[in-house]
C-alpha cells in the first residue's frame, strides 16, 4: 500500500514536471538549491546562497526558491534530490563536487527536471548540466603575492579533498609563488573536510607552528584566518567569499565566487524556453571569479603586479598554466608556451615539479 | 616515529588546548552516565553552549562571563532532556538524539547575525616571562585559564566520584536505582542535578570552541566533537583520568597528524587522517581489557519511577 502510494506520487511528479517542460518557456520556475554546508559558513555555501538570492531579485514572482543546507554528500543527497524533484522543482542546483553521482542517478529518474551540478564532470543524461568557475586563476594571483610576501619562504595550503578542483588550485598557487621566489617551499595539509572550523584552525596552527607565514585555504570557513590573526606576521586569503571582516588582520586579498550571473542566466533560459544542456566554466573574464580588494599590507609594487596579472587573465592574454611545466616526477607536461587544455585541468591528478609529498589516493 | 621538523614542546602545548572541548564535555557526560543516565545530546548542548557563550561574551565584552553563559546555556538545554526523561520517563536514547538535533537547529537559528564578529580574546593566564621559559614555559604556563580548569575538573571529579559521599550516592543511583531509592535517596532529583552538571560542562566545552579555539561563530562549529566525547567516555570506562588520557590522545594525534603532513612525512595521508580515531580506541580498549567488569553503570539508560 505504502509502496503503491509512493509510486503513484512519483509518477504524478514526473507527469507534472513533464507537463511544465513541454511548453515553450515557463511562466514560473521553481529553482532549488542543495548546499553542502550552512549558509552561515561565510564562504562557499554563503556565496551560492547569495547567487540564489540574485535569482530571486532578478525575476521576483516568476521564480520560487527552495534550498536545503548541510546536506551530506552520499546517500542522503539522493534522498534530498528525489524529494525536491517530487516537490515540483524545475531546476535543481547541486553545489558540491560530492553530489556528482547522486545528481546523475536522480536525473535519470526525472528526465524533465533540469539538474545543474557544480564543479563536476559527469553529464550522463541530457538534463544534467555542469558548471564551474576557474578558481585556479585566482590561485595564481594568491601564489604571486605569497611568493613575494613570505619571509620564511614557507607557504601553506589547507586542502580539503584530493579532487582535480583542489589539486589545480595547489599547483597554480605553487607555480606562481615559485616563479617570483625560487626558494619557496609549499606545505599541503589535507583536512579531509569542507567545513570543520576547529580542524581548519588546527591545520592553520600546525602550519604556523612549523614556520609557514602565508596560508591559503581551500576549505569553507573563516577559521584559518582567525587562527592566522593570532600570530603577528602571518597572512592569508579570503576563500570563496571576501571574508572582509579580516581585512584589518591577516586577509590580504580573496577569491570571491560570484555564482549569481550564472544562476540568473540559467533560470532565465528556462523561463524563456532557450534552456540547453551545457558545460560552463567561466573565470575572471566571465565575472564568475572576482579578486577581492588587495589591502595595504601588500607593497604597492606587488599589488600592481597582482592586478596586472588579474587583468591579463581577464583579457585572455595570460593562462596560469603556461609551459614549460613538468610534472612532479620530472616528466614534461606542457612544452614552452603551451597552455593546459580544459580536459587536462579537469582531470588533474598530479602535482607539478617542485611540490613535495604525495596526493592521497 | 620521525619527529623531523616537529617541535614536541609546541605539540604538547597545542594538544592540551585542542583537547579542552572534548575533555570538558566528556567529563560532564561521565558524571551523567555514572548516575545511570545516557544523554546522547552532548553535541547539541555543546553547540548551544558555543553560541550562548559567544553571544554573552560579545555583548558583555568579558570572556569569563562568556564561559559562564555557555555553561548556563548547556545546562538549560540539558534540563529539557531531564524533564522529558526524569519526569515524563521518555526513552533516553531517542530524547538524547532529539536534543542534539534541537540544539543544532536552535543554535543555527539563534546564530543568525553573529557571523564574522570577533569575540573578546581569552588571554594567557601567566605573564609572558613565565611563558618564555624553555620547555615548561609553553607546556605548563602557556595556556588560558580554561585549560587549567579542565585539568583541575578531572582531578576534582575523580576525587568526588571515588572518595566522597556525594560520589557514592551518584554511583549508587547509577548502579541500582531501586536500592538507592530504598535507602531514601531521591533518584530522579539526583539524576536531574547530574544531567544539569553534564549540560553545563558540555556548554562550557562548546564555548571554548567558539571563544578560544576558533574563535568566532559559524554554523555547525562543533562539527561532531560531542560524539567523540561520548565515545571517549565509554572507552575510558567511565573514569575521569582515563577520559583525560583519551581526550589528550585524540587531541594530540589530531594535532600530530596535521603537523606530520606539514613536515612532509612519508606516511600516507589516509593513514594519518584515521590515526586519531584508531589509536584512541585502540589504546583505551587495551587499557580496559583484561578486567572483569566493563565498568558500565548497571542502571545506565534505564528510567526510574518510584512506583515500580
Contacts between the chains, C-beta under 8 A, distances in Angstrom:
chain1	res1	chain2	res2	distance
A	37	B	219	7.6
A	37	B	220	7.2
A	38	B	108	6.3
A	38	B	218	7.5
A	38	B	219	3.2
A	38	B	220	5.3
A	39	B	219	7.4
A	40	B	108	7.1
A	40	B	111	6.2
A	40	B	112	7.0
A	40	B	115	5.0
A	40	B	218	6.0
A	40	B	219	3.8
A	41	B	218	5.8
A	41	B	219	6.4
A	41	B	220	7.9
A	42	B	115	5.3
A	42	B	116	6.0
A	42	B	218	6.3
A	69	B	219	7.9
A	70	B	219	7.8
A	70	B	220	6.6
A	156	B	262	7.0
A	187	B	261	7.5
A	187	B	262	4.5
A	187	B	263	7.8
A	187	B	264	7.0
A	188	B	261	7.1
A	189	B	258	5.6
A	189	B	261	4.8
A	189	B	262	5.8
A	190	B	261	6.3
A	190	B	269	4.8
A	190	B	273	7.0
A	191	B	258	8.0
A	192	B	273	5.1
A	193	B	223	7.6
A	195	B	220	6.8
A	195	B	223	7.2
A	196	B	223	4.1
A	196	B	224	7.8
A	197	B	209	7.7
A	197	B	214	4.7
A	197	B	216	7.6
A	197	B	218	5.3
A	197	B	221	5.1
A	197	B	223	6.8
A	198	B	18	7.6
A	198	B	21	7.5
A	198	B	209	5.8
A	198	B	213	5.9
A	198	B	214	6.1
A	198	B	221	7.2
A	198	B	222	7.5
A	198	B	223	6.2
A	198	B	225	6.8
A	199	B	223	7.0
A	199	B	254	7.5
A	201	B	213	6.1
A	201	B	214	5.2
A	202	B	14	7.9
A	202	B	18	5.9
A	202	B	254	6.4
A	202	B	255	6.1
A	202	B	258	5.7
A	203	B	258	5.3
A	205	B	14	6.3
A	205	B	255	7.8
A	205	B	258	8.0
A	206	B	14	7.9
A	206	B	255	6.6
A	206	B	258	3.8
A	206	B	259	4.7
A	206	B	261	7.4
A	206	B	262	5.2
A	207	B	262	5.5
A	209	B	7	7.0
A	209	B	10	5.1
A	209	B	11	7.8
A	209	B	14	6.8
A	209	B	259	6.7
A	209	B	262	8.0
A	210	B	5	6.1
A	210	B	6	7.2
A	210	B	259	6.7
A	210	B	262	4.9
A	210	B	263	6.4
A	212	B	262	7.1
A	221	B	218	5.2
A	222	B	116	7.1
A	222	B	216	6.4
A	222	B	218	6.9
A	223	B	214	5.1
A	223	B	216	7.2
A	223	B	218	7.3
A	226	B	118	7.7
A	226	B	214	5.9
A	226	B	215	6.1
A	226	B	216	5.2
A	227	B	214	7.9
A	243	B	116	8.0
A	245	B	116	4.0
A	245	B	117	7.7
A	245	B	118	7.4
A	356	B	264	5.0
A	357	B	261	7.8
A	357	B	264	5.3
A	358	B	268	6.9
A	358	B	269	7.5
A	360	B	268	6.5
A	360	B	269	4.1
A	360	B	270	5.3
A	360	B	273	8.0
A	361	B	268	8.0
A	361	B	270	7.4
